[in-house]
Amino acid sequence: MKLLVAVVQDKDSNRLSNALIKAGIRATKLASTGGFLRAGNTTFMVGVEDERVQEVFKIIQTNCKVRDQLVTPVSPMGGTADSYIPFPVEVQVGGAAVFVLPVERFEHF
């Protein structure tokens, strides 16, 4: 058994949740915040048997897309201000970061 921890952008959260439900895969959904853009995202914890890991990866890949977004960097709190960029920059956001952890024991009460 494996525990998949998938961090996805909020825009993809409902679509991914619905796809997991449709496939009969249970997941716990947690609200989280990214450190880089300080934007909301969602963390899914999915416990599955080893043979279903690739199926879950496929569902995540299908429902979580990378997109370009303009963001305005946060002003520097300290240090030199000459490295601060005061205008919006385009960055890639979205997609999913998925961590796979082995599960030694699982109990359901």
N, C-alpha and C positions, 0 to 999 in steps of 0.2 A: 504494500500500500504506500502511496505517496501523498504528500500535502503540497498542493500548488498554491503559491501566494502570488497573485497577479495584481499589479498596480496599473490601473487604466485611467484614462481621462474621463471626467464626469460625462462628457458628451457621448461616450461610448457605453456608459454604464448600463442604461436600461436595455439597450439592444443586446448586450452581452448577457445580461441577466435573463432576458426572455429566451435567448438561444440555449442557455444552459438548462433552463426549466423544460423547454421543448425536447431536449435530448435526455431528460430524466436524470440530470446531474445536479445534486444538491450543492449549494454554495452559501457561505456566510459572507455578507456584504458589509464592509466597514467604510465610513467616511474618513478620508485622510487628506492631508495637505502636502503638496510637494515643496521641497526646500529650495529648488532653483527658481521657479517662477512664483512661488508662494500662492499657487492656484489650487483649487479643489480638485481632488481626484478620488477614486474609489478603489479600495483594496478588496479583492475577492480571495477568500480562503476556500479551497476546493480539495476535499479528500476523495481520492479515487484509487481503484485497484490499478496495479502496474500496467495492465493491458489496455486501460482506458486513457492513459496519459496523453498519447498522441492524438486521440479524438478530442480531448479538451484543448490541446494546443491548436488544433485545426479550427475549433469553434472560436477561440480567442483571436486567432489570426484573421479570420473572416470578419469579425465584428469590431475590431479595434484598429482604426486607421491612423496613420501618421498624416499630419496636416501642417501647413505653414501658418504662423500667426505673428502679427506684429505686437511686440511688447515694449513697454518703456522701462528701462532698467531703474531699479531703486537707487536713489541718490546715496553716495557713500556716507557712512556714519563716522568714519575716521580715516586717517591716512591722507594721501594726496588727492586733491580734486581733479588733477590733470588727467587721471585715468577714467574719469566719469564721462559717459556718453549721454548727453541730455536729450537725445532724440530716439524715437522708436527703432528697434532693430527686428529683423525677421528671424524667427527661430522655428525649428521643427518641434511640434508637440504631438502628443497622442501616442498611438501604438500601445504597446503593453510591455511591462517588465515582469517577467515570470520567473519565480524561484521555485525549484523543485527540491523538496526535503523528504528524506525517508521517514516513515512512520514506524516506530518500534512497536507501539501498542495503540489500539483504538477501542474505546468503550462507548456504548450508546445506552443511556438509561431512560 
